[in-house]
């Protein structure tokens, strides 16, 4: 017997969670299920900086970040760049190499 997998969405390199974007995503969530994974695989600031606010729109999603991605252009703690991640227990933040 195979295992049952619930349909869900994966968002790769999120952008600003504007109302327009959330309106565009609503039918996708309705059709394919909830956002379960938010993957920030880009070093581009426009994806890194919005990953926290975007993840607040989908608090049940896991957020995946590559290690050292946040050390460019300055080597600062993750919280200095993105102080907006949901509180612990609402979403998991995982560095990809640590899984």
PyMOL commands that set and color helices and strands:
alter all, ss='L'
color gray80, all
select helices_A, chain A and resi 19-32+45-57+69-71+78-81+96-98
alter helices_A, ss='H'
color red, helices_A
select strands_A, chain A and resi 9-12+35-40+62-65+93-95
alter strands_A, ss='S'
color yellow, strands_A
deselect
rebuild
show_as cartoon
